[in-house]
Amino acid sequence: METVAKTTTKWVLDPTHSELTFKVRHMMITNVKGEFKNFSVDIEGDDIFKSRISVLIDASSINTNSRQR
């Protein structure tokens, strides 16, 4: 009996064409927007709803365009 190895598709997000942004409410007055400059995303699986998604974010790469923050 011969067994066939099933291959799994692996997707890697292209960082030059991707962005990771956020928006939070500040004191119920305004929204603060920001982004993370360094991150990576890997997706493994043939069905996106059953795939394994791995996200790695470099917290020190946060940028809110405010030096005080």
TAFENCOR-V843780 format. One record per run of one state. SS is the DSSP state (hx for helix, st for strand, lp for the rest). FROM is the first residue (numbers start at 1). TO is the last residue. If there is no record, write none. Layout:
[[SS:FROM:TO] [SS:FROM:TO]]
//
This chain:
[[lp:1:9] [st:10:12] [lp:13:14] [hx:15:17] [lp:18:19] [st:20:26] [lp:27:29] [st:30:36] [lp:37:38] [st:39:44] [lp:45:47] [hx:48:50] [lp:51:51] [st:52:57] [lp:58:58] [hx:59:61] [st:62:63] [lp:64:69]]
//
